[in-house]
Structures are given as structure tokens and as C-alpha cells.
Amino acid sequence: MNKSITQATQNDKQISKSIKRFFTRFHVSSALKASNAYKKKGVPVMEIFQYLFLLIFSNRSMYMNLITGRNTPDFAKDTVYRFMKMIQINWIRFTTILSARIIRDAIFPLDSEERANVFIIDDSMFERNRSKKAELLAKVYDHAKHKYLFGFRMLTLGWSDGSSFLPVNSILLSTENRKNRINEATEVDKRTVGYKRRKLSLEKGTQAMLTLLDAAKKAAIPAKYVLFDSWFSSPRTLHAVKSMGYDVIGMVKKTPKMFFRYNDEDMSLTSIYNKNKKRRGRSRYLRSVMVDVVKDGEIIPAKVVYVRNSLSYDAMTAHTAVVFTRYMMLSLESRESNDNRSLGELFLYFSDEMSDITWIQAFQMLFQMFRRMLSDNTELSDEKIAELADAFMNTHPVVLKTQLQAS
């Protein structure tokens, strides 16, 4: 029988070792249990979670594993679906606990005491244009594409020390506007985490952000500042974040509806700018002034820095060239590291059924057979055969030649 040759075995073993080491080092199992992800009977939650975690590294979906009959779990697909739908699991707590352990045990010890750690808050589109029946599906305005799309706003809280970035937690925001909600929430027990999760998804982003920050604060993740863009920079939000013990660095909208106290007078940013002299030269920083952020009689001192925000066409072109170069390198690395020769169910059926040796082993077997054939059927000396073999090897790409020599 002909054999289809793959090189997945060694890579799979290395990936499996790395994942097991990660799960053990940061006690993923206990983080799941602390987040109410456990079962009294049946398949252990850790087995299901580990199977889902490994899917992305096997280049197969659960559907493809099931139809090919390879790498199938010891449980049915309905077990996975029931796990994904468990309303008692607090996924915000899980990712917060896990990120806190990674930061505390692996990253924070490497940082100096002078380094300022920060939280970063941002939102992005989570498109679901084809999901007409998704729970809490909404029409959400995409500020990048300037149009409404079906889906959610994924509000994410991350942590950074300037060198590394880790996601901490997130929430998929629907909309508080009932007219823009395509589907409503499923009725669930109001005492469950699932109900609180659905309720949070209908909050404004500025309010949901505080919930994510509060979870990170309870997990004792070290941070001094909170960074976000102009969407969250309102006096109410600044006061709320400050009350939690964090300072804020953020962009502010240039709007006449937002006021700051300057020289004992409530003024817009434009009015404050016009009352001060512009710096000379072409510096990006036009000027900076001290103001007070006032809300319900409470005052927070703040520094407003006015900057130029124009983009050069040449700079944008240069940025595109740099991105293209990065993509070229990644594409080459992917091409030299993988041998994905075909896609589709038919190839998976045959490769899964017939693969039992690596392609390096097969190449070596064919090469040895070729040398024996030359020795048995020609008058060439052993030295000449070795010379021809070396010449043949030198015609191969560097990556292939290195792998053959290493094996």
C-alpha cells in the first residue's frame, strides 16, 4: 500500500510537552475549579478544556476530528457543547486568576521596582454577520468601517509592563438600546453567573470597564495606571477609576460638551487651548496645561497635553512597507516549517488513514535504496557513489538538508 508521509509526530510531542508544562506550572485546573468549572460526575472538566485548548495546535476542528475518526476524544461532542453552555462558570474570574498567576510568578519577578505596570482597556468588533439566531445579537456601529454590523463589542482589559502584554479578562457587549438588539437573552436563573454575565453585556462600555477593573484589582494584579482612548475619557469615568486607586492616561475628545476647570472657570478643551500661547517650532507637543476634573464637587488634578495628530502620506507608505516585510518573513517561515500540501476532507481521510512514518524517515529509506541500486547494478566505485550522493544532497534546500543531517 502507498504511504502518505507526514511530519507531525515530533512537532505534536513538543507542543504537548509545552502545554502540559504550562498547565502544571500555573495550575490551570485549580483556576477552573475556583471559577465554578467543575462537575460532580461524568467527564472531568479539565479533560474537556484541554481538548478544546489543543484543537488550534492540531490544525483540525472538532468536526474534522469526528468525521475522520482520528484524535477523537473519549466523550461525545454534546459533552463539549454542554460544557461551553454551563451558566455557572465565571470565565471572567478564570482568565483573571490565570493572568494574575502568570504575572506574579513569571513576569513580575523580572521587572525592576521603577517599572510602571499598566492596565489597557480597548474595544473591538466581534462580528457575527451570519449568525442570525445568536443570543443577544445586536447591530453595533463599527467606528473603523463607519457602518453598522451584526455582532458584539468585545471589551478587553489587558496588562503590560512595557515589554510583555497579557489579556486579563473581557466581556462581549451587546447594546442597551432594545431597538438595535436582534435577539434577546435566554431566561436563566437570576442567581447564576450566566444571568450576571448577560446583564453586564447590556451595560454601557464605561460601566462594564469598571467591572473588569474591579475583578483585576481583587486578583491583586500590580498596576499603577489605566490606559484607554477617548471613548472612555469622561469626567465620570476618570473619577471612578481614580476611586479604585489607579491614575489614568488617555486621549480626550475635543468636544464642546465636556468641560474642565481652568483658572476657576469651567471650559472646553478648545477654549483652554485658545487661552494659552502656542509653543514655537514644529514639535509634536503643542502645549500642556494643568486643569481640574470636577464631578459632584470632587476634584482631581489632571494634565492636558495638546499634540499634533496629522499623518504624513510618506510615513503611512513606509509603515505599509514594513508590514509587508514582516508578512514576507512570516510567510517564508511558515512555508519552510510546514508541509500543508492540501486541504479538505478527502486529504484528511487519506493522510490520517495511511500516515505511519515521517517524511524524513521515508526520504532516508529511498536514498539508501538508491545507493544500493547504484552499487548492485553499475560499475561505479563506492567513492564515486558517495560523491554523487553528496552532490545530490547539495542540490536540496537548506532547511531540508539540515533536517536530514540532524536525523
C-alpha positions in Angstrom: 0.0 0.0 0.0 1.2 3.5 -0.8 2.0 5.6 2.2 1.2 9.3 2.7 4.0 10.9 4.6 3.6 13.5 7.4 6.0 15.2 9.8 3.5 15.9 12.6 4.6 13.4 15.2 7.7 15.2 16.5 6.0 18.6 16.5 2.9 17.3 18.2 5.0 15.8 21.0 6.9 19.1 21.5 3.6 21.0 21.6 2.0 18.5 24.0 5.0 18.8 26.4 4.9 22.6 26.3 1.1 22.7 27.0 1.4 20.2 29.9 4.2 22.2 31.4 2.1 25.4 31.1 -1.0 23.8 32.6 1.1 22.4 35.5 3.1 25.5 36.2 0.2 27.8 36.5 -2.3 25.3 38.0 -5.0 25.7 35.3 -7.1 23.0 36.9 -7.4 24.9 40.2 -8.2 28.1 38.3 -11.1 26.4 36.6 -12.3 25.0 39.9 -12.1 28.4 41.5 -14.3 29.7 38.7 -17.0 27.1 39.3 -15.9 25.0 36.4 -16.2 21.5 37.8 -18.5 18.5 37.6 -19.6 16.1 40.3 -19.7 13.2 37.9 -19.0 12.3 34.3 -16.1 13.5 32.2 -13.7 15.8 34.2 -13.8 19.4 33.2 -10.1 19.5 32.8 -10.2 16.9 30.0 -12.8 18.8 28.1 -10.9 22.1 28.5 -7.6 20.6 27.5 -9.2 19.1 24.4 -10.6 22.5 23.3 -7.2 24.1 24.1 -5.3 21.6 21.9 -7.6 21.9 18.8 -5.9 25.1 17.5 -2.5 23.3 17.6 -3.7 20.2 15.7 -4.9 22.3 12.7 -8.2 20.5 12.9 -11.6 21.5 14.1 -13.6 19.2 16.3 -15.9 18.5 13.3 -12.9 17.3 11.2 -11.6 15.1 14.0 -15.0 13.5 14.4 -15.6 12.7 10.7 -12.0 11.4 10.1 -12.1 9.3 13.3 -8.6 10.5 14.3 -7.7 12.3 17.6 -11.2 11.9 18.8 -11.9 12.4 22.5 -13.3 9.8 24.8 -16.5 11.8 25.1 -19.2 12.9 22.7 -19.5 16.3 21.0 -22.6 17.0 23.1 -20.4 16.8 26.2 -18.3 19.7 24.8 -21.4 21.7 23.9 -22.9 21.3 27.3 -19.6 22.4 28.9 -19.5 25.5 26.7 -23.0 26.4 27.8 -22.6 25.9 31.5 -24.0 29.1 33.1 -22.3 28.7 36.4 -18.8 29.1 35.1 -17.3 32.5 35.8 -15.0 32.9 32.8 -14.0 36.5 33.8 -12.7 35.1 37.1 -10.9 32.2 35.3 -8.9 34.4 32.9 -8.2 36.9 35.7 -6.9 34.3 38.1 -4.7 32.7 35.3 -3.3 36.0 34.2 -2.6 37.0 37.8 -0.6 33.8 38.3 1.4 34.3 35.2 2.2 37.9 36.0 3.1 37.2 39.7 5.1 34.1 39.1 6.7 34.6 35.7 6.8 38.2 34.7 6.8 40.5 37.8 10.0 39.0 39.3 11.9 40.0 36.2 10.8 43.7 36.4 12.5 46.4 38.4 10.7 48.3 41.1 10.9 51.5 39.0 8.9 50.0 36.1 5.3 51.3 35.8 2.8 48.5 35.1 -0.4 49.4 33.4 -3.9 48.2 32.5 -5.0 48.8 29.0 -8.7 48.9 28.0 -10.0 48.8 24.5 -12.9 47.5 22.5 -13.1 45.9 19.1 -15.7 44.4 16.8 -16.7 40.8 17.3 -18.6 40.2 14.0 -21.3 37.7 13.7 -22.9 38.7 10.4 -24.0 35.2 9.5 -25.4 34.3 13.0 -29.0 35.3 12.8 -30.0 33.4 15.9 -27.1 34.2 18.3 -28.3 35.2 21.7 -28.1 38.9 22.4 -27.0 39.6 18.8 -27.1 43.3 18.1 -26.5 45.9 15.4 -23.2 47.5 16.5 -21.6 50.6 14.9 -18.1 49.9 13.8 -16.1 53.2 14.1 -13.3 51.8 11.8 -15.6 50.8 8.9 -18.2 53.6 9.7 -21.2 51.3 9.4 -23.4 49.0 11.4 -22.6 45.3 11.7 -24.2 42.3 13.3 -22.2 41.1 16.3 -20.9 42.4 19.6 -18.3 44.9 21.0 -15.6 42.9 22.7 -14.4 45.0 25.6 -10.9 43.7 26.7 -8.8 44.5 29.7 -5.1 43.8 29.3 -1.9 44.2 31.4 1.5 45.4 30.3 4.9 46.1 31.8 6.1 47.7 28.7 7.8 44.5 27.4 5.0 41.9 27.6 1.3 42.1 27.2 -1.3 39.7 28.7 -5.1 39.7 28.3 -6.7 39.7 31.7 -10.5 39.5 31.1 -13.2 40.6 28.7 -16.9 40.9 28.1 -18.9 40.7 24.9 -21.1 43.8 24.9 -24.5 43.7 23.2 -26.4 47.0 23.4 -28.6 48.7 25.9 -30.8 50.0 23.1 -33.6 47.4 22.6 -34.2 48.6 19.0 -30.7 47.6 18.0 -30.9 44.1 19.6 -31.7 41.4 17.1 -32.2 38.7 19.7 -32.9 38.9 23.5 -31.2 37.0 26.3 -32.3 33.5 27.2 -34.2 33.2 30.5 -31.8 31.9 33.2 -31.8 31.7 36.9 -31.1 35.2 38.3 -28.8 33.7 41.0 -26.3 32.3 38.4 -23.2 33.8 36.9 -24.8 33.4 33.5 -27.5 35.9 34.4 -25.0 38.4 35.7 -22.9 37.9 32.5 -25.9 38.7 30.4 -26.9 41.7 32.5 -23.3 43.1 32.2 -23.4 42.7 28.4 -26.3 45.3 28.3 -24.4 47.9 30.3 -22.6 50.8 28.8 -18.9 50.2 28.0 -17.8 52.7 30.6 -19.7 50.8 33.3 -18.6 47.3 32.1 -15.0 48.5 32.1 -15.2 49.2 35.9 -16.4 45.6 36.5 -13.4 44.2 34.6 -11.1 46.5 36.5 -12.6 45.5 39.8 -12.0 41.8 39.1 -8.4 42.6 38.3 -8.0 44.6 41.4 -9.4 41.7 43.6 -6.9 39.4 42.0 -4.1 41.7 43.2 -2.6 42.3 39.7 0.0 45.0 40.1 -0.7 48.2 38.1 -0.3 51.9 38.6 -2.0 53.4 35.5 -5.1 52.6 33.4 -4.7 53.4 29.7 -7.7 53.9 27.3 -8.8 56.0 24.3 -11.2 58.9 24.1 -14.3 56.7 24.1 -13.8 56.2 27.8 -12.4 59.5 28.8 -15.2 61.3 30.6 -15.1 63.1 34.0 -17.3 60.4 35.5 -15.1 57.6 34.3 -11.9 59.4 35.4 -13.3 59.8 38.9 -14.5 56.2 39.1 -11.1 54.8 38.1 -9.3 57.2 40.5 -11.5 56.0 43.3 -10.2 52.4 42.7 -6.7 53.6 43.2 -5.4 54.0 39.7 -4.2 57.0 37.7 -5.4 57.5 34.2 -3.6 58.1 30.9 -5.9 58.6 28.0 -7.0 60.5 25.0 -9.8 63.1 25.3 -12.4 64.1 22.8 -12.3 67.6 21.5 -16.0 68.3 22.2 -17.8 71.4 23.4 -19.9 69.2 25.7 -17.1 68.2 28.0 -15.7 70.8 30.5 -12.6 71.0 32.7 -11.9 73.7 35.3 -9.2 76.1 34.3 -8.5 79.2 36.3 -11.6 78.7 38.4 -13.8 78.5 35.2 -15.4 75.5 33.5 -14.1 75.5 29.9 -13.9 73.1 26.9 -10.5 71.9 25.7 -10.7 74.2 22.7 -11.3 77.2 24.9 -8.4 76.3 27.2 -6.2 75.9 24.2 -7.1 79.3 22.8 -6.2 81.0 26.1 -2.6 79.8 26.0 0.2 80.6 23.8 1.4 78.1 21.3 4.9 76.6 21.5 7.3 77.7 18.9 8.7 75.3 16.3 7.3 72.1 14.8 7.3 70.0 18.0 4.6 67.4 18.1 3.6 68.7 21.6 1.9 72.0 21.2 1.3 72.8 24.8 0.4 71.4 28.2 -1.8 72.9 31.0 -2.9 71.8 34.4 -6.7 71.5 34.9 -9.2 70.1 37.4 -11.6 67.3 36.6 -14.7 68.1 38.6 -17.6 65.7 39.3 -20.2 66.1 42.0 -18.0 68.5 43.9 -14.9 66.2 43.9 -11.8 67.5 42.2 -9.0 65.5 40.5 -5.9 67.4 39.2 -5.0 66.5 35.6 -2.5 67.5 33.0 -3.8 68.0 29.5 -1.2 67.7 26.7 -2.1 69.0 23.2 -0.4 67.2 20.4 -0.4 67.3 16.6 -2.3 64.3 15.2 -1.6 64.5 11.5 -0.2 61.6 9.5 2.3 62.0 6.7 1.5 60.1 3.5 5.1 59.1 3.2 5.0 57.8 6.8 1.9 55.7 6.1 3.6 54.3 2.9 6.7 53.4 4.9 4.6 51.7 7.6 2.9 49.6 4.8 6.3 48.6 3.5 7.5 47.5 7.0 4.3 45.5 7.4 4.8 43.8 4.1 8.3 42.8 5.1 7.1 41.3 8.3 4.5 39.3 6.4 7.1 38.1 3.9 9.3 36.8 6.7 6.3 35.0 8.4 5.2 33.6 5.2 8.6 32.2 4.5 8.9 30.7 8.0 5.5 29.1 7.6 6.4 27.7 4.2 9.7 26.2 5.4 8.3 24.8 8.6 5.1 23.2 7.4 4.2 21.0 4.5 0.4 21.6 4.3 0.1 20.2 0.8 -3.7 20.0 0.6 -6.9 21.0 2.3 -10.2 19.4 2.6 -11.9 16.3 3.9 -10.6 14.0 1.2 -6.9 14.7 2.0 -7.5 14.4 5.8 -9.2 11.0 5.3 -6.3 9.6 3.3 -3.4 11.2 5.3 -5.0 10.1 8.6 -5.5 6.5 7.4 -2.1 5.9 5.8 0.5 8.0 7.6 2.7 5.9 9.8 6.3 7.2 9.1 7.7 10.7 8.9 8.7 12.0 5.6 12.4 12.3 6.8 12.4 8.6 7.5 10.9 7.8 4.1 13.4 10.0 2.3 16.3 8.3 4.0 14.9 4.9 3.1 14.5 5.9 -0.5 18.0 7.4 -0.5 19.6 4.2 0.9 17.7 2.1 -1.7 19.0 4.4 -4.5 22.6 3.9 -3.3 22.2 0.1 -3.1 20.8 0.1 -6.6 23.8 2.0 -7.9 26.2 -0.3 -6.1 24.5 -3.5 -7.4 23.7 -2.5 -11.0 26.6 -0.2 -12.0 30.4 -0.4 -12.2 30.8 2.7 -10.1 33.1 2.6 -7.1 32.0 3.3 -3.6 33.9 6.7 -3.7 32.1 7.7 -6.9 28.7 6.7 -5.4 29.4 8.8 -2.3 30.5 11.7 -4.4 27.2 11.5 -6.4 25.2 11.2 -3.2 26.9 14.4 -1.8 26.2 16.3 -5.0 22.6 15.2 -4.9 22.2 16.3 -1.2 23.8 19.7 -2.0 21.0 20.4 -4.5 18.3 20.4 -1.8 17.1 23.4 0.1 19.0 24.4 3.2 16.1 23.5 5.5 15.6 20.0 4.1 19.4 19.3 4.1 19.6 20.5 7.8 16.8 18.2 8.9 18.3 15.2 7.0 21.7 15.8 8.6 20.2 16.2 12.1 18.3 13.0 11.8 
